[in-house]
C-alpha cells in the first residue's frame, strides 16, 4: 500500500497534469478559434457556399474534438467510437503520406489494344488512334512501368479530410492540375476548420494554378457519381492519370475505390469523335430538309394516357423466355422494339408499334431494308435521333425524331432555331450507347409511368446465347450466323434474377446510363419494371413476366395517335444551317490548339502544361455562345487522343526517358489538327457510306 507521502505526490502530479491539460485546451481553443476565423474568411473568398454552410453548422451529439497530451488535436471517429489518430497524429500522418507516396494507388489505363483497332468505316479517328497506339506500345516495350507519383500530375483525388493533417504535405509533394477532395462527414470537415490551415492550402493551390473541387457531405454512395459527373463537365482528361489517397479507414470508401476500378472505363467512353461529329452535322442538316416530326417542346403525353403500359423490347438472350408474354399482352400495351429485336418479334407474329434505331451509319439503312419488308415497315412507327442516316427516316410509315444532346449537329440546329425563333427544341438525355437507352429515353421523356423492360439484358449468362435466338443473329437451327460486337473487358456484375451475369464495358455503360436516366425521374411516379434476366438496373423493379398484372385499359390506337400528335411537331425546314458552319473560326481554333501544343517542352511537367492549356482553350467554347458546334466537332477526338497521350506520358519511364515517345504521339495529334480545318470544309455534308451486307453470315 502506498504511503501517505506517495499518495500526496501522485495527487500533486495528477493535479499538475490536469492543470497542464486545462492550459493546453485553453491554448488550443484560442488558436483554434483564430484558425476558424481565418479559414472562414478564405472560404468566403474561394468557396462562398462552404462559408455560408459552416458559419452556422451544428455538429451532432457524437462530435468530440479533443486535445492529446502533447497539445495536438484528435477526433473521435463516428463509426468506431475510438480516436481517429494516435497520441502523436502529426508523426502518424507524416508516415502515412510517406508510405502512400512510396506505394501509390494510381489510376492508369492500359492503351495496348488501341493499336489494333479495326477501321472498317475508314474513319480518320481510327487511323489516328491506331498510330498513336503503336507509339504507346513501343514505349511500353522499351521502358519500365512508372509506379511513382511525379512532381506534376494531372489529378489528385483525396478521400477523407479528417483533421487535415495530410493535406498540405500532399500538395507540397506533388502539384496536381485537378484536385478533388471528398469528405462525407460534414462534422469532420467542420473540425478541420479549427485544426488545419485551409487558408494556406487554398492559397497554395491557387498559386500552383490548380483546380480544386471540395465534395463535403457527399454521401459515400454518391461519391463515384459525383466524380464521374465532374469529369464529364470539365473533361475526362482531369481524371485520366490520378493519384488516389485514402486518409482514414472506411469500408464504404474501400468499396468506392473498388467501384472506381471496376467502372473506370466509363470516364473514357461515349465521347463521340471527329468523324462521328461530321456525320452528326451532315445528317442533321439533311434531315432538317425532310418533312418529318420532331419532338415537341412540351412533349409530355396527357395524364389520362400516361399510365398506359409501355413494353420496351431489346434483343437480349432472355427475350426468348418472354416472347409468349409479350404476344399475350400485345393488344393492351405499346410494344417498342429496339432495332434487331424487331426481327425476333416479327418471327413470332408480333408487329411492334414503334421501332427504335440508334446507330447513325448507313449500315442501319442496310439492316432495316434487308431484314424488314416494305409491308412490315409501313405498319410500324419509327423513333430515331437527329443524327440518323437520312434515308432511314423514309423507310417507315411514320417517323418521330428527337434531338440528341452533346452533338455538333444538335448544337448547330439549336443555333439556327434560336436565331430565328429565340427558342430551342429540347433534347432527350442518356440516350446512348445502346438502343435500349434510346427507347427508354424517349418514353420517360414523354412521361409514361408504367414501363416494362424485356431483353434489356446488358449482358448474358451463356456466351453462346448472346441475343434472342429468334433474331437475325441465329439461323433456324439456333447457330450463330452474325457475331455480336464486343467492346471492352468482360466483367461479372450483379444479375436482375441471377446472382451474377457476364457483361463488357460497353454494355455495362448502357446499364449505368439507364440508372442515371431513371434516377433523374425519381419522385415523378415512374415505375420501371425490369423483366429481363440480365444485369440488375438500379431504380427498376425486378419482375418476372409471369407476374405482370395490367390494370390500365384504353384504346391502343388512340394512345399511339396521341403520342404522334401531342409529343411531336412538324420540323422547321427553313433554318439555313449551312450559313452557320463557321469554317474560318474552326481554322482559328485548331491553329490556337496547335500553338499551345508546339510550345517548348523538356519533361513531363512541360508536356502536361502544354496539353492542358490546349484542352482548356478548347473547353472555353463549351458553354453557350456562338461556336458550341465547333467545340463538339473536336471534343470527342481531343478526349480520346489526350487520354492516350497522358497514358503514354505517365505510364512508363522517368520524365526524361518518355519524352521521345510522347513527342511522337503529340506530333500525330498536331498533324491531325492542322489538317482538320480543310477536312471540315470538304466533308461537312458527306453522309455515312459505311455499309454492311446482312445477307452474308459473319461466321
URVEN-V323171 format. One record per residue. N is the residue number from 0. RES is the residue in three letters. SS is DSSP state (hx for helix, st for strand, lp for the rest). NEAR is the number of other C-alpha atoms within 10 Angstrom. Layout:
n->[N:N]
res->[RES:RES]
ss->[SS:SS]
near->[NEAR:NEAR]
This chain:
n->[0:1:2:3:4:5:6:7:8:9:10:11:12:13:14:15:16:17:18:19:20:21:22:23:24:25:26:27:28:29:30:31:32:33:34:35:36:37:38:39:40:41:42:43:44:45:46:47:48:49:50:51:52:53:54:55:56:57:58:59:60:61:62:63:64:65:66:67:68:69:70:71:72:73:74:75:76:77:78:79:80:81:82:83:84:85:86:87:88:89:90:91:92:93:94:95:96:97:98:99:100:101:102:103:104:105:106:107:108:109:110:111:112:113:114:115:116:117:118:119:120:121:122:123:124:125:126:127:128:129:130:131:132:133:134:135:136:137:138:139:140:141:142:143:144:145:146:147:148:149:150:151:152:153:154:155:156:157:158:159:160:161:162:163:164:165:166:167:168:169:170:171:172:173:174:175:176:177:178:179:180:181:182:183:184:185:186:187:188:189:190:191:192:193:194:195:196:197:198:199:200:201:202:203:204:205:206:207:208:209:210:211:212:213:214:215:216:217:218:219:220:221:222:223:224:225:226:227:228:229:230:231:232:233:234:235:236:237:238:239:240:241:242:243:244:245:246:247:248:249:250:251:252:253:254:255:256:257:258:259:260:261:262:263:264:265:266:267:268:269:270:271:272:273:274:275:276:277:278:279:280:281:282:283:284:285:286:287:288:289:290:291:292:293:294:295:296:297:298:299:300:301:302:303:304:305:306:307:308:309:310:311:312:313:314:315:316:317:318:319:320:321:322:323:324:325:326:327:328:329:330:331:332:333:334:335:336:337:338:339:340:341:342:343:344:345:346:347:348:349:350:351:352:353:354:355:356:357:358:359:360:361:362:363:364:365:366:367:368:369:370:371:372:373:374:375:376:377:378:379:380:381:382:383:384:385:386:387:388:389:390:391:392:393:394:395:396:397:398:399:400:401:402:403:404:405:406:407:408:409:410:411:412:413:414:415:416:417:418:419:420:421:422:423:424:425:426:427:428:429:430:431:432:433:434:435:436:437:438:439:440:441:442:443:444:445:446:447:448:449:450:451:452:453:454:455:456:457:458:459:460:461:462:463:464:465:466:467:468:469:470:471:472:473:474:475:476:477:478:479:480:481:482:483:484:485:486:487:488:489:490:491:492:493:494:495:496:497:498:499:500:501:502:503:504:505:506:507:508:509:510:511:512:513:514:515:516:517:518:519:520:521:522:523:524:525:526:527:528:529:530:531:532:533:534:535:536:537:538:539:540:541:542:543:544:545:546:547:548:549:550:551:552:553:554:555:556:557:558:559:560:561:562:563:564:565:566:567:568:569:570:571:572:573:574:575:576:577:578:579:580:581:582:583:584:585:586:587:588:589:590:591:592:593:594:595:596:597:598:599:600:601:602:603:604:605:606:607:608:609:610:611:612:613:614:615:616:617:618:619:620:621:622:623:624:625:626:627:628:629:630:631:632:633:634:635:636:637:638:639:640:641:642:643:644:645:646:647:648:649:650:651:652:653:654:655:656:657:658:659:660:661:662:663:664:665:666:667:668:669:670:671:672:673:674:675:676:677:678:679:680:681:682:683:684:685:686:687:688:689:690:691:692:693:694:695:696:697:698]
res->[UNK:UNK:UNK:UNK:UNK:UNK:UNK:UNK:UNK:UNK:UNK:UNK:UNK:UNK:UNK:UNK:UNK:UNK:UNK:UNK:UNK:UNK:UNK:UNK:UNK:UNK:UNK:UNK:UNK:UNK:UNK:UNK:UNK:UNK:UNK:UNK:UNK:UNK:UNK:UNK:UNK:UNK:UNK:UNK:UNK:UNK:UNK:UNK:UNK:UNK:UNK:UNK:UNK:UNK:UNK:UNK:UNK:UNK:UNK:UNK:UNK:UNK:UNK:UNK:UNK:UNK:UNK:UNK:UNK:UNK:UNK:UNK:UNK:UNK:UNK:UNK:UNK:UNK:UNK:UNK:UNK:UNK:UNK:UNK:UNK:UNK:UNK:UNK:UNK:UNK:UNK:UNK:UNK:UNK:UNK:UNK:UNK:UNK:UNK:UNK:UNK:UNK:UNK:UNK:UNK:UNK:UNK:UNK:UNK:UNK:UNK:UNK:UNK:UNK:UNK:UNK:UNK:UNK:UNK:UNK:UNK:UNK:UNK:UNK:UNK:UNK:UNK:UNK:UNK:UNK:UNK:UNK:UNK:UNK:UNK:UNK:UNK:UNK:UNK:UNK:UNK:UNK:UNK:UNK:UNK:UNK:UNK:UNK:UNK:UNK:UNK:UNK:UNK:UNK:UNK:UNK:UNK:UNK:UNK:UNK:UNK:UNK:UNK:UNK:UNK:UNK:UNK:UNK:UNK:UNK:UNK:UNK:UNK:UNK:UNK:UNK:UNK:UNK:UNK:UNK:UNK:UNK:UNK:UNK:UNK:UNK:UNK:UNK:UNK:UNK:UNK:UNK:UNK:UNK:UNK:UNK:UNK:UNK:UNK:UNK:UNK:UNK:UNK:UNK:UNK:UNK:UNK:UNK:UNK:UNK:UNK:UNK:UNK:UNK:UNK:UNK:UNK:UNK:UNK:UNK:UNK:UNK:UNK:UNK:UNK:UNK:UNK:UNK:UNK:UNK:UNK:UNK:UNK:UNK:UNK:UNK:UNK:UNK:UNK:UNK:UNK:UNK:UNK:UNK:UNK:UNK:UNK:UNK:UNK:UNK:UNK:UNK:UNK:UNK:UNK:UNK:UNK:UNK:UNK:UNK:UNK:UNK:UNK:UNK:UNK:UNK:UNK:UNK:UNK:UNK:UNK:UNK:UNK:UNK:UNK:UNK:UNK:UNK:UNK:UNK:UNK:UNK:UNK:UNK:UNK:UNK:UNK:UNK:UNK:UNK:UNK:UNK:UNK:UNK:UNK:UNK:UNK:UNK:UNK:UNK:UNK:UNK:UNK:UNK:UNK:UNK:UNK:UNK:UNK:UNK:UNK:UNK:UNK:UNK:UNK:UNK:UNK:UNK:UNK:UNK:UNK:UNK:UNK:UNK:UNK:UNK:UNK:UNK:UNK:UNK:UNK:UNK:UNK:UNK:UNK:UNK:UNK:UNK:UNK:UNK:UNK:UNK:UNK:UNK:UNK:UNK:UNK:UNK:UNK:UNK:UNK:UNK:UNK:UNK:UNK:UNK:UNK:UNK:UNK:UNK:UNK:UNK:UNK:UNK:UNK:UNK:UNK:UNK:UNK:UNK:UNK:UNK:UNK:UNK:UNK:UNK:UNK:UNK:UNK:UNK:UNK:UNK:UNK:UNK:UNK:UNK:UNK:UNK:UNK:UNK:UNK:UNK:UNK:UNK:UNK:UNK:UNK:UNK:UNK:UNK:UNK:UNK:UNK:UNK:UNK:UNK:UNK:UNK:UNK:UNK:UNK:UNK:UNK:UNK:UNK:UNK:UNK:UNK:UNK:UNK:UNK:UNK:UNK:UNK:UNK:UNK:UNK:UNK:UNK:UNK:UNK:UNK:UNK:UNK:UNK:UNK:UNK:UNK:UNK:UNK:UNK:UNK:UNK:UNK:UNK:UNK:UNK:UNK:UNK:UNK:UNK:UNK:UNK:UNK:UNK:UNK:UNK:UNK:UNK:UNK:UNK:UNK:UNK:UNK:UNK:UNK:UNK:UNK:UNK:UNK:UNK:UNK:UNK:UNK:UNK:UNK:UNK:UNK:UNK:UNK:UNK:UNK:UNK:UNK:UNK:UNK:UNK:UNK:UNK:UNK:UNK:UNK:UNK:UNK:UNK:UNK:UNK:UNK:UNK:UNK:UNK:UNK:UNK:UNK:UNK:UNK:UNK:UNK:UNK:UNK:UNK:UNK:UNK:UNK:UNK:UNK:UNK:UNK:UNK:UNK:UNK:UNK:UNK:UNK:UNK:UNK:UNK:UNK:UNK:UNK:UNK:UNK:UNK:UNK:UNK:UNK:UNK:UNK:UNK:UNK:UNK:UNK:UNK:UNK:UNK:UNK:UNK:UNK:UNK:UNK:UNK:UNK:UNK:UNK:UNK:UNK:UNK:UNK:UNK:UNK:UNK:UNK:UNK:UNK:UNK:UNK:UNK:UNK:UNK:UNK:UNK:UNK:UNK:UNK:UNK:UNK:UNK:UNK:UNK:UNK:UNK:UNK:UNK:UNK:UNK:UNK:UNK:UNK:UNK:UNK:UNK:UNK:UNK:UNK:UNK:UNK:UNK:UNK:UNK:UNK:UNK:UNK:UNK:UNK:UNK:UNK:UNK:UNK:UNK:UNK:UNK:UNK:UNK:UNK:UNK:UNK:UNK:UNK:UNK:UNK:UNK:UNK:UNK:UNK:UNK:UNK:UNK:UNK:UNK:UNK:UNK:UNK:UNK:UNK:UNK:UNK:UNK:UNK:UNK:UNK:UNK:UNK:UNK:UNK:UNK:UNK:UNK:UNK:UNK:UNK:UNK:UNK:UNK:UNK:UNK:UNK:UNK:UNK:UNK:UNK:UNK:UNK:UNK:UNK:UNK:UNK:UNK:UNK:UNK:UNK:UNK:UNK:UNK:UNK:UNK:UNK:UNK:UNK:UNK:UNK:UNK:UNK:UNK:UNK:UNK:UNK:UNK:UNK:UNK:UNK:UNK:UNK:UNK:UNK:UNK:UNK:UNK:UNK:UNK]
ss->[lp:lp:lp:hx:hx:hx:hx:hx:hx:hx:hx:hx:hx:hx:hx:hx:hx:hx:hx:hx:hx:hx:hx:hx:hx:hx:hx:hx:hx:hx:hx:hx:hx:hx:hx:hx:hx:hx:hx:hx:hx:hx:hx:hx:hx:hx:lp:hx:hx:hx:hx:hx:hx:hx:lp:lp:lp:lp:lp:lp:lp:lp:lp:lp:st:st:st:lp:lp:lp:lp:lp:st:st:st:st:lp:lp:lp:lp:lp:lp:st:lp:lp:lp:lp:lp:hx:hx:hx:hx:hx:hx:hx:hx:hx:hx:hx:hx:hx:hx:lp:lp:st:st:st:lp:lp:lp:lp:hx:hx:hx:hx:hx:lp:lp:lp:lp:lp:lp:lp:hx:hx:hx:hx:hx:hx:hx:hx:hx:hx:hx:hx:hx:hx:hx:hx:hx:hx:hx:lp:lp:st:lp:lp:lp:lp:lp:lp:st:st:st:st:st:st:st:st:lp:lp:lp:lp:lp:lp:lp:hx:hx:hx:hx:hx:hx:hx:lp:st:st:st:st:st:st:st:st:st:lp:lp:hx:hx:hx:hx:hx:hx:hx:hx:hx:hx:lp:lp:hx:hx:hx:hx:hx:hx:hx:hx:hx:hx:hx:lp:lp:st:st:st:st:st:st:lp:lp:lp:hx:hx:hx:hx:hx:hx:hx:hx:hx:hx:hx:hx:hx:hx:hx:lp:hx:hx:hx:lp:lp:lp:st:st:st:st:st:lp:lp:lp:lp:hx:hx:hx:hx:hx:hx:hx:hx:hx:hx:hx:hx:hx:hx:hx:hx:hx:hx:lp:lp:lp:lp:lp:hx:hx:hx:hx:hx:hx:hx:hx:hx:hx:hx:hx:hx:hx:lp:lp:lp:lp:lp:st:st:st:lp:lp:lp:lp:lp:lp:lp:hx:hx:hx:lp:lp:lp:lp:st:st:st:st:lp:lp:lp:lp:lp:hx:hx:hx:hx:hx:hx:hx:hx:hx:hx:hx:lp:lp:lp:lp:st:st:st:st:st:lp:lp:hx:hx:hx:hx:hx:hx:hx:lp:lp:lp:lp:lp:lp:st:st:st:lp:lp:lp:lp:lp:hx:hx:hx:hx:hx:hx:hx:hx:hx:hx:lp:lp:hx:hx:hx:hx:hx:hx:lp:st:st:st:st:st:lp:lp:lp:lp:hx:hx:hx:hx:hx:lp:lp:lp:st:st:st:st:st:st:st:lp:lp:lp:hx:hx:hx:hx:hx:hx:hx:hx:hx:hx:hx:hx:hx:hx:lp:lp:lp:lp:lp:st:st:lp:lp:lp:lp:lp:lp:hx:hx:hx:hx:hx:hx:hx:hx:hx:hx:hx:lp:lp:lp:lp:st:st:st:st:st:lp:lp:lp:lp:lp:st:lp:lp:lp:lp:lp:lp:lp:lp:lp:lp:lp:lp:lp:st:lp:lp:lp:lp:lp:st:lp:lp:lp:lp:lp:lp:lp:lp:lp:st:st:st:st:st:st:lp:lp:lp:lp:st:st:st:st:st:hx:hx:hx:hx:hx:hx:hx:hx:hx:hx:hx:hx:hx:hx:hx:hx:lp:lp:lp:lp:lp:lp:st:st:st:st:lp:lp:lp:lp:st:lp:lp:lp:lp:lp:st:st:lp:lp:hx:hx:hx:lp:lp:lp:lp:lp:lp:lp:lp:hx:hx:hx:hx:hx:hx:hx:hx:hx:hx:hx:lp:st:st:st:lp:lp:lp:lp:lp:lp:hx:hx:hx:hx:lp:lp:hx:hx:hx:hx:hx:hx:hx:hx:hx:hx:hx:hx:hx:hx:hx:lp:lp:lp:lp:lp:lp:hx:hx:hx:hx:hx:hx:hx:hx:hx:hx:hx:hx:hx:hx:hx:hx:lp:lp:lp:lp:lp:lp:lp:lp:hx:hx:hx:hx:hx:hx:hx:hx:hx:hx:hx:hx:hx:hx:hx:hx:hx:hx:hx:hx:hx:hx:hx:hx:st:lp:lp:lp:lp:lp:lp:hx:hx:hx:hx:hx:hx:hx:hx:hx:hx:hx:hx:hx:hx:hx:hx:hx:hx:hx:hx:hx:hx:hx:hx:hx:lp:lp:lp:lp:lp:lp:lp:lp:lp:lp:lp:lp:lp:lp:lp:lp]
near->[5:8:8:9:9:11:12:12:12:13:12:12:12:12:12:12:13:12:12:15:17:13:13:18:20:13:13:19:14:12:14:21:15:14:19:22:15:18:23:22:14:20:19:15:10:16:15:13:11:14:18:13:9:17:13:8:12:11:14:9:6:11:16:18:19:15:19:18:14:11:17:17:25:22:22:17:18:15:9:8:11:10:15:18:19:14:17:15:18:15:11:14:20:15:13:17:20:14:11:18:19:12:11:17:17:18:17:17:17:13:20:15:13:19:19:13:12:11:12:10:14:12:14:15:20:21:15:19:22:19:17:26:24:18:21:29:18:13:23:20:11:14:14:13:14:15:17:17:21:19:14:17:22:24:25:26:20:20:25:25:25:26:24:21:22:23:21:17:15:19:18:13:15:17:23:27:21:21:22:21:18:24:22:21:17:21:22:25:22:21:23:24:23:25:24:24:20:22:18:14:18:19:13:16:20:13:9:13:13:17:14:17:15:14:18:19:15:16:16:21:13:12:21:19:13:16:19:18:14:16:17:16:12:15:20:22:27:25:28:25:22:23:25:18:21:19:22:16:12:14:10:12:21:14:13:18:19:12:12:19:12:14:17:20:16:18:21:20:16:14:20:20:22:23:22:22:25:26:25:29:30:24:25:26:25:20:21:21:15:15:14:19:21:25:26:21:14:14:18:18:20:16:11:9:21:19:20:23:22:21:24:26:31:32:31:25:29:25:29:18:15:19:20:14:13:20:15:11:15:17:13:18:23:21:24:28:30:28:23:24:25:28:23:25:25:15:12:13:9:18:21:27:19:26:25:28:24:24:18:23:23:19:19:21:23:18:18:21:15:13:18:15:11:14:10:14:21:14:15:21:20:25:26:26:27:30:30:27:27:24:14:22:23:14:20:20:15:18:23:23:23:23:24:23:17:18:26:29:28:27:25:26:24:22:24:22:19:14:11:13:10:10:13:17:18:18:22:21:22:22:24:19:21:24:23:30:24:26:27:28:22:24:21:21:20:21:21:23:21:20:22:26:25:29:28:29:33:31:30:23:20:10:11:11:17:20:28:25:22:23:24:23:24:18:14:10:7:13:13:20:15:15:14:11:6:12:11:13:10:15:14:17:19:14:21:23:17:13:11:18:22:21:26:18:21:22:21:26:22:24:25:18:21:27:18:17:21:21:13:12:16:11:7:9:12:19:18:22:21:28:27:30:28:28:28:24:25:16:19:21:16:19:18:16:20:10:8:13:7:12:9:13:12:13:12:18:12:11:19:15:11:15:19:19:16:16:21:22:18:14:19:15:15:11:22:14:20:14:9:15:17:14:15:10:13:22:19:12:21:20:17:16:21:21:13:17:23:17:12:10:15:11:17:23:17:14:24:20:19:21:22:18:15:20:21:15:15:20:18:12:18:20:10:11:10:14:20:21:29:24:21:28:26:24:26:23:23:22:21:20:23:21:21:24:28:22:20:28:29:25:25:21:20:19:18:10:17:22:20:15:21:24:18:15:25:21:15:15:22:18:12:18:21:15:12:20:19:13:13:18:15:10:14:19:18:13:20:21:12:15:15:15:11:18:11:9:14:12:8]
